[in-house]
Amino acid sequence: MRVKGFSVRLASPPATGSLSLPTPAAFFPLSQEAGAHRASADAELRCTAVVERPLPGGAGPLRRVLRGALVLLGRDELRQPVLRVAGGGGEATAFSFALGGDTVRLFTRFVGEGRAAVRVGPGGAQVLLSDCPPDALRRFFRLLRLKLAAGPRGAPRQPRLLGRPPPAFSVISPLQERDLRRDPRAGPGQRDLRPAEVRPRVGREAPRAERRPPARLSVEQEAVLGAVRSGKSVFFTGCAGTGKSFLLKKIVGSLPPNSTYATASTGVAACHIGGTTLHAFAGIGSGKAPLEQCIQLAERPGVRQHWLACQHLIIDEISMVDGKFFDKSNNRSEFSYLILIICVFFLNKRMIYQAKSWRKCIHINMELTEVRRQTDKTFISLLSAVRLGRGSVIWC
Ligand SMILES: Nc1ncnc2c1ncn2[C@@H]1O[C@H](COP(=O)(O)OP(=O)(O)OP(=O)(O)O)[C@@H](O)[C@H]1O
């Protein structure tokens, strides 16, 4: 693909001769247990889970830490909601908690940081979830809250002669209209009403079930997110207003927080995505010192810890990063092990793209083309010219 004045190499040649985008269906691989339905993905989490169970006789609780655990929301054979936590990494350990009754408590204050907890019964067992992609965690707890509010689904299935016995565990169904109608947060007047009976809003605040659904990513944005999820290092660009920052926030929200570092070339750009500067993360100052000195700086305990913990490194507005700085950071091949997510507005040929390590680190280059913010064609082409460093612009 060729962006005006800047050649963009694709990691593998596209079949169609244009931008090679994976199909959206390939982006959200669901486990067999979760079923093929896209919405059921909300019932599944991958994170660190700590299971605490009180032991009889007043002894301290049994505590198990399961890293890379698979947490599933389902129903048992009596159609009661069940939380199942299975150990990751091939461990056979699995814990199941029936969530029937009023004694389930959800702790969601730190969902934005990828942490939440479920307590079953007063002084009962609890499951603490951490290092979870915040967006997935938010969807999981929304589903859990609404399914609990909706109560048990239907009567327990009667065993039928020669019929198959009901499964001991099946992944919970996606949210339906009736689940939303029973949402206690929807306000008393809104509960248990058919859609046609839902009364117009009187108060200032919209009931949650009625609020506008969250904005969906465009096909291009989905393609970038899908590439990141599939473990590729991605560079993406786009004209002003094509949703780069919007997409970056979605990417941050879809990755495990403990191993994801959001950075930008400047403090202002870093604030915009709730991150830090790339220089602060790398810990090698301006990067102008000789290589050996930079390595020593990066080996300092606080800095080294960042490098070791980081699996996804996001760099916004990379055009202002010096190519030599990029090469030095890459020298000890830490970048090669990282999944880099790099975003830029300016496509200035003299800058970062000349770095020797660029092609080694970046697997896929993509461009967002759909302008979301402005419709004025002259203004869009002016911004495009600025982006490509073309022509002279007179500001008045
Ligand atoms: N998929 C989407 N659905 C709805 N709104 C979107 C979507 N993508 C972007 N937007 C909206 O389009 C506007 C521009 O997005 P954003 O600021 O992320 O663009 P940008 O490419 O970062 O722009 P700039 O280069 O000027 O910083 C924002 O109001 C954003 O909320």
PDBQT file of the ligand as one rigid body, heavy atoms in Angstrom, charges set to zero:
ROOT
HETATM    1  N1  LIG A 401     -15.837   4.063  15.849  1.00  0.00    +0.000 N 
HETATM    2  C1  LIG A 401     -16.258   5.250  16.233  1.00  0.00    +0.000 A 
HETATM    3  N2  LIG A 401     -17.550   5.420  16.585  1.00  0.00    +0.000 NA
HETATM    4  C2  LIG A 401     -18.000   6.618  16.987  1.00  0.00    +0.000 A 
HETATM    5  N3  LIG A 401     -17.228   7.725  17.087  1.00  0.00    +0.000 NA
HETATM    6  C3  LIG A 401     -15.937   7.609  16.755  1.00  0.00    +0.000 A 
HETATM    7  C4  LIG A 401     -15.382   6.371  16.306  1.00  0.00    +0.000 A 
HETATM    8  N4  LIG A 401     -14.078   6.578  16.039  1.00  0.00    +0.000 NA
HETATM    9  C5  LIG A 401     -13.836   7.875  16.314  1.00  0.00    +0.000 A 
HETATM   10  N5  LIG A 401     -14.938   8.492  16.732  1.00  0.00    +0.000 N 
HETATM   11  C6  LIG A 401     -15.080   9.899  17.098  1.00  0.00    +0.000 C 
HETATM   12  O1  LIG A 401     -14.455  10.687  16.087  1.00  0.00    +0.000 OA
HETATM   13  C7  LIG A 401     -13.824  11.816  16.677  1.00  0.00    +0.000 C 
HETATM   14  C8  LIG A 401     -12.366  11.868  16.264  1.00  0.00    +0.000 C 
HETATM   15  O2  LIG A 401     -11.680  10.776  16.886  1.00  0.00    +0.000 OA
HETATM   16  P1  LIG A 401     -10.204  10.948  17.466  1.00  0.00    +0.000 P 
HETATM   17  O3  LIG A 401     -10.034  12.188  18.265  1.00  0.00    +0.000 OA
HETATM   18  O4  LIG A 401      -9.852   9.665  18.108  1.00  0.00    +0.000 OA
HETATM   19  O5  LIG A 401      -9.398  11.096  16.091  1.00  0.00    +0.000 OA
HETATM   20  P2  LIG A 401      -7.840  11.256  15.890  1.00  0.00    +0.000 P 
HETATM   21  O6  LIG A 401      -7.513  10.517  14.642  1.00  0.00    +0.000 OA
HETATM   22  O7  LIG A 401      -7.096  10.878  17.123  1.00  0.00    +0.000 OA
HETATM   23  O8  LIG A 401      -7.719  12.810  15.650  1.00  0.00    +0.000 OA
HETATM   24  P3  LIG A 401      -6.411  13.747  15.816  1.00  0.00    +0.000 P 
HETATM   25  O9  LIG A 401      -5.374  13.222  14.865  1.00  0.00    +0.000 OA
HETATM   26  O10 LIG A 401      -6.905  15.111  15.432  1.00  0.00    +0.000 OA
HETATM   27  O11 LIG A 401      -5.993  13.657  17.251  1.00  0.00    +0.000 OA
HETATM   28  C9  LIG A 401     -14.014  11.708  18.170  1.00  0.00    +0.000 C 
HETATM   29  O12 LIG A 401     -15.111  12.506  18.555  1.00  0.00    +0.000 OA
HETATM   30  C10 LIG A 401     -14.343  10.243  18.377  1.00  0.00    +0.000 C 
HETATM   31  O13 LIG A 401     -15.151  10.044  19.527  1.00  0.00    +0.000 OA
ENDROOT
TORSDOF 0
